[in-house]
Amino acid sequence: MAAHRSGPLKQQNKAHKGGRHRGRGSAQRDGKGRVELKILCKKVRKELSRVDQRHRANQLRKQKKEAVLAEKRQLGSKDGPPHQVLVVALHNRISLSEAFRLLQDRDMGTVHLNEWGSTYSFILLCPRLKHRWFFTSAGPGDLHSVLDMAKVADTILFLLDPQEGWDSTGDYCLSCLFAQGLPTYTLAVQGFSGIPLKKQIDARKKLSKAVEKRFPDDRLLLLDTQQEAATLLRQLANQKRRHLAFRDRRAYLFTHAADFVPSEENKLVGTLKISGYVRGQTLNVNSLLHIVGHGDFQMKQIDAPIDPFPLNPKVIKSQKDSGMAMEVCASDVASDMEEDLKVLMKADPDRQESLQTEVIPDPMEGEQTWPTEEELSEAKDYLKEGSKVIKKVPKGTSSYQAEWILDEGGESGGERDEDDDTEQDFMEEESQDEKSEEEEEEEECETMTIGDSVRDDLYDEKMDEEAEEKMLEKYKQERMEEMFPDEMDTPRDVAAKIRFQKYRGLKSFRTSPWDPKENLPRDYARIFQFQNFTNTRKRIFKEIEEKEDEGAEVGWYVTLHVSEVPFSVVEYFRKGAPLIAFSLLPHEQKMSVLNMVVSRNPGNTEPVKAKEELIFHCGFRRFRASPLFSQHTAADKHKLQRFLTADAALVVTVYAPITFPPASVLLFKQKSNGMHSLVATGHLLSVDPDRMVIKRVVLSGHPFKIFTKMAVVRYMFFNREDVLWFKPVELRTKWGRRGHIREPLGTHGHMKCSFDGKLKSQDTVLMNLYKRVFPKWTYDPYVPEPVPWVKSEISSTVPELDME
């Protein structure tokens, strides 16, 4: 009897292990001299017990709480800058002067008034609360001033109407402020005491319901009495702070005083001395300074005069009567300020940032080397062959005699030109005679337009007919673009291979390769590009957090000496406009290509075409430029959009100075009447010149004869050469078929095409062509002042707030 043998599927059990209680000797014998690999790690992990973890969490929570309290206590204290509050009236029935009268409570502290043109402000020093405020306001309808002051304000105080909350002008202002980014804000209602007591509860409910759309879960304060004003001041001092990312990493300054010292060579350019409190970060004299709306400048030195608005004024005792004492503010003793003036820092030319904004291109850079003798000789032979002309000459004629023999075509061409000239002269004489006869008839007859009413005549006088015609044409183009995206008629007077010589066909728009360094324009030689923009941004932000920079600390009152400033900046300040300065991070003065993600403002419906001049508010900058619009996708190629669409977010590409995100973006369009209309809002995406914006052109043809999978297509091209030139490009139809050109038929542009299925007679054959486009270099840092808001103008684009 044969013995049983186990098969290949027999169960194999693991050998029994001795357990964890092996001795050291047995472990060494099993290891046979092998040593365990030591784990190398950057950070040694320390496993804490539950008690230690809870204790560590409490410590971190306590540190964060102390940091928030320290920041809150520093703002407005004697060592920090004054608490800057921007007061914005959101309704035309609100009185700013009445609100300022209530806030200027002499019982709370000392009041210092400042009035510059239309900008009215005052400083309130309150030793009892250990706080000092700086209240500012912008002129009614001054959009630029409101946005600029909101960039540096610590708190915005919105004044609401008790019945309507805000009107169309206030709603437009809120849209702009929300898009730019709101700091800490407070809502106050003025005139609530004027409502009868029985209707106050219903009015409060209606107002709260209306305000919830913009400000959910926010408390409404009253501002009608001195007691309510004191409560409002305590709320402003103790509320939680909100941060704006674009200003927290930069030093900035709101100008309290300015002086201009003209240079000896040119009286229109000189040194500008601006005084104010340093905010945000430490201000270094070697960094560049950006004055909002005027450009970038260098600083010569930073002075440290006496604080003109100290929380605790100096007490000076009289020599005659030692018992008498008087409080003297530092602003009242200008002589003492001159004596105590200290120079904090002077600019070091070796360490100072350069004002160079563009690269000076070398025209010889990238040129080819000098050709060799063989290449020169080949070029000469090619030119000789190309210059030979074949003529019919009698036998025995030499080459010299052949040069003097004219072709029949040349003679006939000359005669035809003369005939054309005589015919053209005759037509011109006839047209001149017709014009003279028409002018005589116009002189004999008088025309009169009789309007239906005087009101219609006044309305027509204000209308700009040329602007109306342009707007109508834009509306037609936008509508055609929606119905037939990127479609273009093939020209008949120019060959298609010449008209579309810069375009190419792609097998797939998503996956086909395209070199971003190919065929760059000359403007790309003037801009700067980072090897890795993300890493550079992280490194600069990390240096700001870790490195302690020397210079003027936050809260110091300083005087900046800014060099090479035009006199128009001082005139701008003396008119009452706010003068705001931001320090620039490294490389932020250099030009590059900025990409911004924007969405269309729902209140604006006018068509906005690509490469149309717009006004940008990007972070702390304000400038004019002509942008490109493209799709916001994750691919390497992005299709150009000819109009700013309202259904999706688009990317705006423009030449502008480098700005490190995050930064908010507002796009305005200047109307014919001078007003600025908000077009789109968004944020800064990246600084990347390699982002490719591809323009697509679609050529359309119609099937003439249809077979099983073949068709004769016409009207896409109009000559045989164009059909042969574009033969490699793939075709598609509106109903999803794909195909290729087989061969041309005849000489009028008909072509035989094959498809992956049978065509329908109502289908349309399309050919996609692509080329890369670049923005226009139209950057201008100067933006003209807009016309003040008018309610009738804004109400056409911004809906009125419905209180019901």
C-alpha positions in Angstrom: 0.0 0.0 0.0 1.5 3.4 -1.1 2.2 6.0 1.6 0.1 9.2 1.5 1.9 12.3 0.2 0.6 15.8 0.9 -0.3 17.9 -2.1 0.8 21.5 -3.0 -2.4 22.8 -1.3 -1.5 21.4 2.1 -2.0 23.9 5.0 1.2 25.4 6.2 1.1 26.6 9.8 3.5 29.2 11.3 6.2 28.0 13.7 5.5 28.7 17.4 7.3 31.7 18.7 8.8 31.9 22.2 7.0 35.2 23.0 8.3 38.6 24.2 10.2 37.1 27.2 13.2 36.0 25.3 16.5 36.6 26.8 19.2 38.9 25.4 21.5 36.0 24.5 18.9 34.2 22.4 18.0 37.4 20.6 21.7 38.0 19.8 22.1 34.4 18.6 19.1 34.7 16.3 20.3 38.0 15.0 23.7 36.5 14.0 25.5 39.9 14.5 23.0 42.1 12.7 22.4 45.5 14.2 19.0 47.3 14.0 18.9 50.4 12.0 18.6 53.6 14.0 15.6 55.8 12.9 16.8 59.3 11.9 14.3 62.1 12.2 14.5 65.8 12.4 12.2 66.2 15.5 12.3 63.8 18.4 8.7 62.9 19.2 7.9 63.2 22.9 4.8 61.4 23.8 3.1 63.4 26.6 0.7 62.1 29.1 -2.9 63.2 29.2 -2.2 65.6 32.1 0.8 67.1 30.2 -1.3 67.4 27.0 -4.1 69.2 28.8 -1.5 71.5 30.5 0.1 72.3 27.2 -3.2 73.1 25.6 -4.0 75.5 28.4 -0.7 77.2 28.0 -1.2 77.8 24.3 -4.7 79.1 24.8 -3.4 81.5 27.5 -0.6 82.7 25.2 -3.0 83.4 22.3 -5.4 85.2 24.7 -2.6 87.4 26.0 -1.4 88.2 22.5 -5.0 89.3 21.5 -5.3 91.4 24.7 -1.9 93.0 24.2 -2.8 93.9 20.6 -6.1 95.4 21.7 -4.5 97.4 24.5 -1.6 98.7 22.4 -4.0 100.2 19.8 -4.9 103.7 21.0 -2.6 103.6 24.0 0.2 106.0 24.8 2.8 103.6 23.2 0.7 102.7 20.2 -0.8 104.7 17.3 -4.2 106.4 17.8 -7.2 104.3 17.1 -8.2 105.4 13.6 -11.9 105.3 12.9 -13.4 106.0 9.5 -17.0 107.4 9.7 -19.0 106.5 6.6 -22.6 107.8 6.1 -24.7 105.3 4.2 -27.7 107.6 3.6 -28.1 111.1 2.3 -30.3 112.0 5.3 -27.4 111.4 7.8 -25.6 114.4 9.2 -21.9 113.8 9.6 -21.5 117.1 11.5 -24.1 116.1 14.1 -22.4 112.7 14.6 -19.0 114.4 15.0 -20.5 116.9 17.5 -21.7 114.0 19.7 -18.4 112.2 19.5 -16.4 115.3 20.4 -17.3 115.0 24.1 -15.3 117.5 26.1 -16.1 115.5 29.3 -14.5 112.4 27.9 -11.2 114.2 27.1 -9.3 116.7 24.9 -10.4 117.3 21.3 -8.0 118.5 18.6 -9.7 119.6 15.3 -8.1 119.2 11.9 -9.8 120.3 8.7 -8.2 119.7 5.2 -10.5 120.7 2.4 -13.4 118.3 2.2 -11.8 115.9 4.7 -12.9 116.7 8.2 -11.2 114.9 11.1 -10.4 115.3 14.8 -8.4 113.5 17.5 -10.0 112.6 20.9 -7.6 112.1 23.8 -9.3 110.3 26.7 -7.0 109.7 29.7 -9.8 108.2 31.8 -10.2 105.3 29.3 -6.5 105.4 28.5 -7.3 105.6 24.9 -7.0 108.0 22.0 -9.0 108.1 18.8 -8.5 109.6 15.4 -11.8 110.1 13.6 -11.8 110.8 9.8 -14.5 111.1 7.2 -14.5 111.3 3.4 -16.4 113.9 1.3 -19.9 112.8 0.1 -19.5 110.6 -3.0 -15.7 110.6 -3.0 -15.1 106.9 -3.8 -11.3 107.0 -4.0 -11.0 108.7 -0.6 -13.4 106.2 1.1 -11.5 103.2 -0.4 -8.0 104.6 0.5 -9.0 105.5 4.1 -10.5 102.0 4.5 -7.2 100.5 3.6 -5.5 102.0 6.7 -8.5 102.4 9.1 -8.6 100.3 12.3 -12.4 100.5 12.5 -15.1 101.7 10.1 -18.2 103.3 11.7 -21.2 102.9 9.5 -24.0 105.4 10.1 -27.4 104.0 9.2 -30.8 105.7 8.6 -33.5 104.5 11.0 -36.1 104.0 8.3 -34.2 102.7 5.2 -30.8 101.8 6.5 -28.9 102.8 3.4 -29.8 104.2 0.0 -28.4 103.2 -3.5 -25.3 105.3 -2.9 -24.6 103.5 0.4 -25.3 100.1 -1.1 -22.7 100.9 -3.9 -20.2 102.0 -1.3 -20.8 98.8 0.8 -20.3 96.6 -2.3 -16.9 98.3 -2.9 -15.8 98.0 0.7 -16.8 94.4 1.0 -14.9 93.5 -2.1 -11.8 95.4 -0.9 -11.9 93.8 2.5 -13.5 95.1 5.7 -11.5 95.8 8.9 -13.3 95.9 12.2 -16.6 97.7 11.8 -19.5 99.0 14.0 -23.1 99.9 13.0 -24.7 103.0 14.5 -28.2 104.4 13.8 -28.6 108.2 13.8 -32.0 109.9 14.2 -33.8 107.0 15.9 -35.1 109.3 18.7 -37.1 111.3 16.0 -39.4 108.3 15.4 -42.5 108.2 17.7 -42.3 105.8 20.6 -45.1 103.6 19.4 -43.4 103.0 16.0 -39.8 102.5 17.3 -40.2 98.8 18.0 -41.5 98.1 14.5 -38.9 100.4 12.9 -36.1 98.5 14.8 -37.5 95.1 13.6 -37.6 96.3 10.0 -34.1 97.8 10.2 -32.7 94.6 11.7 -34.3 92.5 9.0 -32.9 94.7 6.3 -29.4 94.9 7.8 -29.2 91.1 8.1 -28.6 90.8 4.4 -25.2 92.6 4.7 -24.4 92.3 8.4 -25.7 89.1 10.0 -25.5 88.8 13.8 -24.3 92.3 14.2 -25.5 94.6 17.0 -27.0 98.1 16.2 -26.0 101.0 18.4 -27.7 104.3 18.7 -26.0 107.7 18.2 -28.4 110.5 19.3 -27.2 111.6 22.7 -23.9 112.1 24.6 -24.5 109.0 26.7 -25.0 106.9 23.6 -21.8 108.4 22.1 -19.9 107.4 25.2 -21.2 103.8 24.9 -20.2 103.8 21.3 -16.7 104.9 22.2 -16.3 102.0 24.7 -17.6 99.6 22.1 -15.0 100.8 19.6 -12.2 100.4 22.1 -13.1 96.9 23.3 -14.4 95.1 20.3 -12.5 92.3 18.6 -10.0 93.2 15.9 -10.2 92.0 12.3 -7.1 91.9 10.2 -6.5 92.7 6.5 -3.8 90.4 5.2 -2.3 92.7 2.6 -1.4 95.4 5.2 -0.4 93.3 8.2 3.0 92.4 6.5 3.8 96.0 5.4 4.4 99.2 7.2 1.9 102.0 6.4 1.3 105.5 7.4 -1.6 108.0 7.2 -0.3 111.5 6.7 -1.2 114.1 9.3 1.1 116.9 8.0 3.1 117.4 4.8 5.8 119.8 3.7 7.5 120.2 0.3 11.1 121.4 -0.3 11.8 122.0 -4.0 15.1 121.0 -5.5 17.5 123.5 -6.9 17.5 122.1 -10.4 13.7 121.7 -10.9 11.1 123.5 -8.7 8.4 121.0 -9.7 10.3 118.1 -8.1 11.7 118.0 -4.6 11.7 116.4 -1.2 8.4 115.6 0.5 8.2 115.5 4.3 5.2 113.6 5.5 4.5 113.0 9.2 2.3 110.4 10.8 2.1 107.3 13.0 3.8 104.1 11.9 1.4 101.1 11.7 1.6 97.5 10.7 5.3 96.6 10.7 8.6 98.3 11.5 9.5 100.9 8.8 13.0 100.7 7.4 14.5 103.8 5.6 16.2 101.6 3.0 12.9 100.1 1.7 10.8 101.8 -1.0 7.7 103.8 -0.2 4.5 103.6 -2.3 2.3 106.7 -2.1 -1.2 105.5 -3.1 -2.2 106.9 -6.5 1.2 108.6 -7.2 3.9 105.8 -7.5 7.0 104.5 -5.8 9.7 106.6 -4.2 12.9 106.3 -2.1 13.4 107.7 1.4 16.4 109.8 2.5 15.9 109.7 6.2 13.4 109.2 9.0 13.1 111.8 11.8 11.4 111.3 15.2 9.7 114.5 16.4 7.7 114.8 19.6 4.3 113.2 19.4 1.9 116.1 18.8 -1.0 114.3 20.4 0.2 112.5 23.6 -2.3 110.8 25.8 -0.8 112.5 28.9 0.3 116.0 28.0 3.3 117.6 29.7 2.7 119.6 32.8 4.8 122.8 33.0 4.9 124.8 36.2 5.2 128.6 36.1 8.4 130.2 37.6 6.4 133.0 39.2 3.8 130.8 40.9 4.9 127.3 41.6 1.4 126.3 42.5 0.0 127.1 39.1 0.4 124.4 36.4 -0.8 124.2 32.9 -1.1 121.4 30.4 0.7 122.0 27.1 0.4 119.8 24.1 3.5 119.1 22.1 1.9 120.6 19.0 1.7 124.0 20.6 5.5 124.3 21.2 7.0 124.1 17.8 10.3 125.4 19.0 10.7 122.5 21.4 9.9 120.1 18.6 12.8 121.5 16.5 15.2 121.2 19.5 14.1 117.7 20.3 14.0 116.5 16.7 16.0 113.3 16.3 17.2 111.6 13.2 16.3 107.9 13.5 17.9 106.6 10.3 19.6 107.8 7.1 19.4 105.8 3.9 22.5 103.6 3.1 23.1 103.7 -0.7 24.6 100.2 -0.6 21.6 98.7 1.1 18.8 100.8 -0.3 16.3 99.3 -2.7 16.6 100.3 -6.3 13.8 102.1 -8.2 14.4 100.0 -11.3 11.0 98.8 -12.6 11.9 97.3 -16.0 14.7 95.3 -17.5 16.7 97.2 -20.1 16.6 94.7 -23.0 19.7 94.1 -25.1 18.7 94.0 -28.8 21.7 91.8 -29.6 20.9 89.2 -27.0 19.8 85.9 -28.5 21.0 86.8 -32.0 22.6 84.1 -34.1 26.3 83.9 -34.8 27.8 85.3 -38.0 27.1 82.9 -40.9 29.9 80.8 -42.4 31.3 81.3 -45.9 29.4 78.2 -47.2 26.1 79.6 -45.9 26.8 83.0 -47.6 27.7 81.3 -50.9 24.5 79.2 -50.7 22.4 82.3 -50.1 24.0 84.1 -53.1 23.2 81.2 -55.4 19.7 81.0 -54.2 19.2 84.8 -54.8 20.6 84.4 -58.3 18.2 81.6 -59.1 15.3 83.5 -57.7 16.1 86.7 -59.6 16.1 85.0 -63.1 13.2 85.9 -65.3 12.1 83.8 -68.3 11.3 85.8 -71.4 10.4 85.0 -75.0 13.2 86.5 -77.2 14.2 86.0 -80.8 16.9 83.5 -81.6 20.5 84.8 -81.3 19.6 87.5 -78.7 22.3 88.1 -76.1 21.5 88.4 -72.3 22.3 92.1 -72.5 19.8 92.7 -75.3 17.2 90.5 -73.5 17.2 92.9 -70.5 15.8 95.7 -72.7 13.0 93.7 -74.2 9.6 94.4 -72.3 7.0 91.8 -71.7 3.6 92.2 -73.3 2.0 91.7 -69.8 4.0 94.7 -68.5 2.8 97.0 -71.4 -0.8 95.9 -71.1 -0.6 96.4 -67.3 0.6 99.9 -67.7 -2.1 100.8 -70.2 -4.7 99.3 -67.9 -3.4 101.3 -65.0 -3.8 104.5 -67.0 -7.3 103.6 -68.0 -8.2 102.9 -64.4 -6.7 106.3 -63.4 -8.8 108.2 -66.0 -12.0 106.3 -64.9 -11.3 107.0 -61.3 -10.7 110.8 -62.0 -14.0 110.8 -64.0 -15.9 109.2 -61.1 -14.4 111.7 -58.6 -15.5 114.6 -60.8 -19.1 113.2 -60.9 -19.1 112.7 -57.1 -17.9 116.3 -56.6 -20.7 117.6 -58.9 -23.3 115.6 -57.0 -22.0 116.9 -53.6 -22.2 120.5 -54.9 -25.7 120.0 -56.1 -26.8 118.6 -52.7 -25.2 121.5 -50.9 -27.1 124.0 -53.1 -30.3 122.2 -52.3 -29.5 122.2 -48.5 -28.9 126.0 -48.7 -32.2 126.6 -50.4 -34.3 124.5 -47.9 -34.3 124.9 -44.2 -35.0 122.0 -41.8 -36.6 122.3 -38.4 -37.0 119.7 -35.7 -40.1 120.1 -33.6 -39.9 118.1 -30.4 -42.9 116.6 -28.6 -42.1 118.4 -25.4 -39.4 120.5 -23.8 -38.5 117.7 -21.5 -37.6 115.4 -24.5 -35.4 118.1 -25.9 -33.5 118.5 -22.6 -33.1 114.8 -22.4 -31.7 114.6 -26.0 -29.2 117.4 -25.3 -27.6 115.3 -22.5 -27.4 112.2 -24.7 -24.1 111.4 -26.4 -25.1 109.9 -29.7 -21.6 108.6 -30.6 -21.3 106.9 -27.2 -24.8 105.3 -27.7 -23.7 104.0 -31.2 -20.5 102.5 -29.7 -22.5 100.8 -26.9 -25.0 99.4 -29.3 -22.2 97.9 -31.4 -20.7 96.3 -28.2 -24.0 94.8 -27.3 -24.3 93.3 -30.8 -20.8 91.9 -30.6 -21.4 90.4 -27.2 -24.7 88.8 -28.4 -23.0 87.3 -31.5 -20.2 86.0 -29.2 -22.8 84.2 -27.1 -24.6 82.7 -30.1 -21.5 81.8 -32.1 -18.5 81.6 -29.8 -15.2 82.4 -31.5 -16.6 82.0 -35.0 -15.1 84.2 -37.8 -15.9 84.6 -41.4 -13.0 83.6 -43.8 -12.0 86.7 -45.7 -12.3 86.5 -49.5 -9.9 89.3 -50.4 -7.0 87.8 -48.5 -5.8 84.2 -48.6 -6.7 82.3 -45.4 -3.1 81.0 -45.0 -1.9 84.6 -44.9 -4.7 85.9 -42.7 -4.3 83.1 -40.2 -0.5 82.5 -40.5 0.1 83.0 -36.8 -2.5 80.3 -35.9 -2.0 76.6 -35.5 -4.2 73.5 -35.2 -4.2 71.3 -32.1 -5.1 67.7 -31.8 -6.4 68.3 -28.3 -6.6 71.7 -26.6 -6.0 70.1 -23.2 -3.2 67.6 -23.9 -1.3 69.0 -26.9 2.1 70.5 -26.0 2.8 74.2 -26.3 6.1 75.7 -25.3 5.5 78.8 -23.0 8.8 80.4 -24.1 7.9 80.3 -27.8 7.5 83.5 -29.9 7.4 85.9 -26.9 6.8 89.6 -27.6 9.3 92.3 -27.1 7.6 93.5 -24.0 8.6 90.2 -22.2 12.2 91.4 -22.4 11.3 94.3 -20.0 9.6 92.3 -17.2 10.9 90.3 -14.3 10.1 86.6 -13.6 10.7 84.4 -10.6 12.2 81.0 -10.8 9.7 79.9 -8.2 7.2 82.6 -7.2 5.6 80.5 -4.4 8.9 79.7 -2.6 10.1 83.4 -2.9 6.8 84.5 -1.4 7.1 82.1 1.5 10.7 83.1 2.2 9.9 86.8 2.3 6.9 86.3 4.6 9.0 84.1 6.9 11.7 86.7 7.1 9.1 89.3 8.1 7.9 87.1 11.0 11.3 86.0 12.3 13.7 88.8 11.4 13.7 91.9 13.6 14.2 94.8 11.2 15.7 98.0 12.4 13.8 101.3 11.9 10.8 103.1 13.2 8.7 100.9 15.5 4.9 100.6 15.3 3.3 103.5 17.1 6.1 106.0 16.7 5.3 109.5 15.3 7.8 110.0 12.5 8.6 112.4 9.6 9.7 110.7 6.4 11.9 112.5 3.9 10.8 111.2 0.5 13.0 112.2 -2.4 12.2 113.0 -6.1 8.5 113.6 -5.5 6.5 115.9 -7.9 4.8 119.0 -6.5 1.4 117.6 -7.6 1.4 115.2 -4.6 1.4 118.1 -2.2 -1.3 119.9 -4.2 -3.4 116.7 -4.0 -3.0 116.7 -0.2 -3.8 120.3 0.2 -7.0 119.9 -1.7 -8.2 117.7 1.2 -7.5 114.2 -0.3 -5.9 111.7 2.1 -2.2 110.9 1.5 -1.4 107.3 2.4 2.0 105.6 2.1 2.9 101.9 2.2 6.3 100.4 2.4 7.1 97.8 -0.3 8.4 94.3 0.1 11.4 93.2 -1.9 10.8 93.1 -5.7 7.4 94.8 -5.4 8.5 97.8 -7.6 9.4 95.6 -10.6 7.1 95.0 -13.5 5.7 91.5 -14.3 2.5 89.8 -15.5 -0.2 89.6 -12.8 -3.1 87.2 -13.0 -6.3 88.0 -11.0 -9.5 85.9 -10.5 -12.5 88.2 -10.8 -16.3 87.8 -10.9 -18.7 90.1 -12.6 -20.5 92.6 -10.4 -24.3 91.8 -10.7 -25.2 95.5 -10.6 -23.3 96.2 -13.8 -24.7 94.9 -17.2 -22.7 96.9 -19.7 -20.5 94.8 -22.0 -16.8 94.9 -21.2 -14.5 93.9 -24.0 -11.0 92.5 -23.6 -8.1 95.0 -23.9 -10.4 97.8 -22.9 -8.9 100.3 -20.4 -10.0 99.6 -16.8 -9.1 101.0 -13.4 -7.6 98.6 -10.9 -7.5 98.6 -7.1 -5.1 95.8 -6.4 -4.2 95.6 -2.7 -2.7 99.0 -1.8 -2.1 100.0 -5.5 -4.3 101.9 -7.9 -3.6 102.0 -11.6 -5.0 101.9 -15.2 -4.3 99.0 -17.6 -5.9 97.1 -20.5 -6.4 93.5 -19.4 -7.0 90.1 -21.1 -9.8 87.8 -20.0 -9.4 84.0 -19.9 -11.0 80.9 -18.4 -10.1 79.9 -14.9 -9.0 76.3 -15.2 -6.3 74.0 -13.8 -4.8 73.2 -17.3 -1.7 74.6 -18.8 -3.5 76.5 -21.6 -6.4 78.9 -21.0 -8.9 80.0 -23.6 -9.3 83.7 -24.2 -12.7 85.3 -23.5 -13.5 88.3 -25.7 -16.0 89.7 -23.1 -16.3 89.7 -19.4 -19.0 87.1 -18.7 -21.4 87.1 -15.8 -21.9 83.4 -15.4 -18.4 82.3 -14.3 -15.2 83.6 -12.7 -12.5 84.7 -15.2 -8.8 85.4 -14.9 -7.6 88.9 -15.7 -4.0 89.1 -17.1 -2.2 92.5 -17.1 1.2 94.1 -17.0 1.6 95.6 -13.5 4.1 95.9 -10.6 4.7 92.7 -8.6 2.4 92.3 -5.6 2.6 89.4 -3.3 -0.9 87.8 -2.6 -3.2 87.8 -0.7 -4.6 91.0 -2.1 -8.1 92.1 -3.1 -8.9 93.3 -6.6 -11.6 95.8 -7.7 -12.1 96.7 -11.4 -13.8 100.0 -12.4 -14.7 101.4 -15.7 -14.8 105.1 -16.4 -17.9 106.3 -18.0 -18.2 109.2 -20.5 -19.5 111.5 -17.7 -16.4 110.8 -15.5 -18.0 108.5 -13.0 -16.4 105.1 -12.1 -18.6 102.1 -12.3 -17.7 98.9 -10.4 -17.3 96.1 -13.1 -15.9 93.1 -11.2 -14.3 92.1 -7.9 -11.9 89.3 -6.9 -8.4 88.6 -5.7 -4.8 88.3 -6.9 -4.1 84.8 -8.1 -0.4 84.7 -9.1 2.5 86.5 -10.7 3.3 84.2 -13.7 4.4 85.4 -17.2 4.3 81.7 -18.3 0.5 81.4 -18.0 -0.6 80.9 -21.6 -3.8 82.7 -22.8 -4.8 81.1 -26.1 -7.1 82.7 -28.6 -9.4 80.4 -30.6 -10.7 81.1 -34.1 -13.5 78.9 -35.5 -13.8 78.7 -39.3 -17.2 77.4 -40.4 -18.3 75.5 -43.6 -21.5 74.0 -44.9 -22.0 70.5 -46.3 -22.8 70.7 -50.0 -23.1 67.0 -50.9 -23.4 64.2 -48.3 -22.5 60.6 -48.8 -22.2 57.7 -46.3 -19.1 59.0 -44.4 -17.9 61.5 -47.0 -19.1 65.0 -47.7 -18.3 67.9 -49.9 -17.9 71.1 -47.8 -17.9 74.6 -49.2 -17.7 78.2 -47.9 -14.9 77.4 -45.4 -12.2 78.4 -47.9 -12.4 80.1 -51.3 -9.3 78.9 -53.2 -7.5 75.6 -53.7 -4.2 76.7 -52.0 -6.0 77.3 -48.6 -7.5 73.9 -48.7 -4.1 72.2 -49.2 -2.5 74.5 -46.5 -5.1 73.6 -43.8 -5.4 69.9 -44.8 -3.6 68.5 -41.7 -6.0 70.3 -39.2 -8.8 68.2 -37.8 -12.4 69.1 -38.5 -15.4 68.8 -36.2 -19.1 69.5 -36.4 -21.6 71.1 -34.1 -23.3 67.8 -33.7 -20.2 66.0 -32.5 -18.7 64.4 -35.7 -15.0 64.5 -36.3 -13.1 64.3 -39.6 -10.3 65.3 -42.0 -9.9 67.0 -45.3 -9.2 64.5 -48.1 -8.6 66.6 -51.1 -9.7 69.9 -52.7 -12.3 69.9 -55.5 -11.9 72.6 -58.2 -10.4 76.0 -57.6 -13.2 77.7 -55.5 -12.5 76.2 -52.1 -14.7 73.1 -52.2 -13.2 70.1 -50.5 -13.9 66.5 -50.0 -13.9 65.5 -46.3 -14.3 62.2 -44.4 -16.0 61.9 -41.0 -16.6 59.2 -38.4 -20.3 59.1 -39.2 -22.9 60.4 -41.5 -23.5 64.1 -41.5 -26.9 65.8 -41.2 -27.8 68.3 -43.8 -28.4 71.0 -41.1 -25.0 70.4 -39.5 -22.1 72.8 -39.7 -18.5 71.8 -40.2 -15.9 73.7 -38.0 -12.2 74.1 -37.9 -10.4 75.3 -34.7 -7.3 77.4 -35.0 -5.3 78.7 -32.0 -2.6 81.3 -31.2 -1.2 82.7 -28.0 -2.1 86.3 -27.1 -0.5 88.8 -24.7 -1.8 91.9 -22.9 -1.1 95.4 -24.0 1.5 97.5 -22.2 -0.7 100.4 -21.1 0.1 100.5 -17.3 -0.4 104.0 -15.9 -0.1 104.6 -12.1 -2.0 107.9 -12.3 -5.8 107.5 -12.1 -8.0 110.7 -12.5 -10.3 111.6 -9.8 -13.9 110.3 -10.4 -16.9 112.5 -10.5 -18.8 112.3 -7.2 -21.6 109.8 -7.0 -25.0 110.8 -8.2 -28.0 108.9 -6.9 -29.8 108.9 -10.3 -26.7 107.5 -12.0 -26.2 104.7 -9.5 -29.8 103.7 -9.2 -29.7 102.5 -12.8 -27.1 99.9 -11.8 -27.6 99.2 -8.1 -31.1 98.2 -6.9 -32.7 100.3 -4.2 -32.9 98.6 -0.8 -36.4 97.2 -0.1 -37.4 97.7 3.5 -40.6 95.7 3.1 
